[in-house]
Amino acid sequence: MNLDSLQSTIKARHTLKVLGDPEHPWEAPGPESRARLAELLEAASCAPFHFPADTLHRDEPLTSPVPWRFHLFDGQNCRRLLGRLQAEQIESGNIAKMLATADAMAVVTWLPDPHDPPLEIQQFAPTQRNMEHIAAASAATQNLLLLATAAGWNSYWSSGGVLRSLQVYEWTAIDPREVLLGGVFLFPTDTQSVPTKPGANRGKQGPVSAWSRWVSMD
Ligand SMILES: Cc1cc2nc3c(=O)[nH]c(=O)nc-3n(C[C@H](O)[C@H](O)[C@H](O)COP(=O)(O)O)c2cc1C
């Protein structure tokens, strides 16, 4: 175990949005890019989780008890989704610009406990169990970001925009009972000459003393 390289990877991870021209999407990378991502997923799954997902979310082939699901798009399928959004004239803002450049993208969802009566898409009850499902799915997502950083990708965790819509869920066969946690974009290192944008809060964490304290008991 190498603590230095782990710390370097964590510190090197930064949001970078690579905003291409949806009318001129980049050529999708070859199958090696998909294989590289596939290799990272096993380690990404090594995240803590407390409660198993409800059995309603565990249909074949996605039967795992983990409370997250990763719906993976290789570069070609990013471009196809972009094409679909364009064909249907669905305004997609920066999501379209990033689907034009990404090597890959993961729609990461988390799996809320069932509610009676069923809730609308993207809704969930404010229970502790659901909070812990979200926390576990976030840990797996961060794992993916760190692994992608170490593998040489630029990355961005997006709230999802149009990816949250029922329309995109239907096209991409995502169960509407899953709640979107993020659209995780992986971009090539070489961003060519298209505009790039860092996260608005980059480096704003402040010193450790501004967000942590040592407890002193009498
Ligand atoms: C749950 C989550 C959702 C996010 N959604 C967005 C988003 O929709 N738009 C955006 O610009 N950044 C989004 N971000 C990325 C943050 O802007 C970014 O992490 C922050 O500015 C800190 O920068 P850094 O990632 O480079 O450390 C999101 C981050 C998280 C954890």
The ligand as an SDF file (V2000), in Angstrom:
LIG
                    3D

 31 33  0  0  0  0  0  0  0  0999 V2000
  -23.2450   15.4640   -6.0180 C   0  0  0  0  0  0  0  0  0  0  0  0
  -22.4850   16.4280   -6.8860 C   0  0  0  0  0  0  0  0  0  0  0  0
  -23.1360   17.0550   -7.9260 C   0  0  0  0  0  0  0  0  0  0  0  0
  -22.4650   17.9950   -8.7150 C   0  0  0  0  0  0  0  0  0  0  0  0
  -23.1400   18.6070   -9.7220 N   0  0  0  0  0  0  0  0  0  0  0  0
  -22.5420   19.6040  -10.4030 C   0  0  0  0  0  0  0  0  0  0  0  0
  -23.2570   20.3140  -11.4040 C   0  0  0  0  0  0  0  0  0  0  0  0
  -24.4110   19.9690  -11.7200 O   0  0  0  0  0  0  0  0  0  0  0  0
  -22.6370   21.3420  -12.0200 N   0  0  0  0  0  0  0  0  0  0  0  0
  -21.3480   21.6930  -11.7150 C   0  0  0  0  0  0  0  0  0  0  0  0
  -20.8320   22.6410  -12.2910 O   0  0  0  0  0  0  0  0  0  0  0  0
  -20.6110   20.9920  -10.8120 N   0  0  0  0  0  0  0  0  0  0  0  0
  -21.1880   19.9590  -10.1480 C   0  0  0  0  0  0  0  0  0  0  0  0
  -20.4700   19.2320   -9.2510 N   0  0  0  0  0  0  0  0  0  0  0  0
  -19.0100   19.3960   -9.1830 C   0  0  0  0  0  0  0  0  0  0  0  0
  -18.6100   20.5170   -8.2620 C   0  0  0  0  0  0  0  0  0  0  0  0
  -18.8210   21.7640   -8.8810 O   0  0  0  0  0  0  0  0  0  0  0  0
  -17.1040   20.3590   -7.9340 C   0  0  0  0  0  0  0  0  0  0  0  0
  -16.8710   19.1250   -7.3360 O   0  0  0  0  0  0  0  0  0  0  0  0
  -16.6610   21.4770   -6.9940 C   0  0  0  0  0  0  0  0  0  0  0  0
  -16.6640   22.6970   -7.6840 O   0  0  0  0  0  0  0  0  0  0  0  0
  -15.2680   21.2520   -6.4160 C   0  0  0  0  0  0  0  0  0  0  0  0
  -14.3300   21.1880   -7.4460 O   0  0  0  0  0  0  0  0  0  0  0  0
  -13.3780   19.9250   -7.6220 P   0  0  0  0  0  0  0  0  0  0  0  0
  -14.2820   18.7660   -7.9960 O   0  0  0  0  0  0  0  0  0  0  0  0
  -12.4360   20.3000   -8.7090 O   0  0  0  0  0  0  0  0  0  0  0  0
  -12.7030   19.6640   -6.3110 O   0  0  0  0  0  0  0  0  0  0  0  0
  -21.1000   18.2730   -8.4570 C   0  0  0  0  0  0  0  0  0  0  0  0
  -20.4470   17.6090   -7.4170 C   0  0  0  0  0  0  0  0  0  0  0  0
  -21.1310   16.7050   -6.6340 C   0  0  0  0  0  0  0  0  0  0  0  0
  -20.4060   16.0050   -5.4990 C   0  0  0  0  0  0  0  0  0  0  0  0
  1  2  1  0
  2  3  1  0
  2 30  2  0
  3  4  2  0
  4  5  1  0
  4 28  1  0
  5  6  2  0
  6  7  1  0
  6 13  1  0
  7  8  2  0
  7  9  1  0
  9 10  1  0
 10 11  2  0
 10 12  1  0
 12 13  2  0
 13 14  1  0
 14 15  1  0
 14 28  1  0
 15 16  1  0
 16 17  1  0
 16 18  1  0
 18 19  1  0
 18 20  1  0
 20 21  1  0
 20 22  1  0
 22 23  1  0
 23 24  1  0
 24 25  2  0
 24 26  1  0
 24 27  1  0
 28 29  2  0
 29 30  1  0
 30 31  1  0
M  END
$$$$
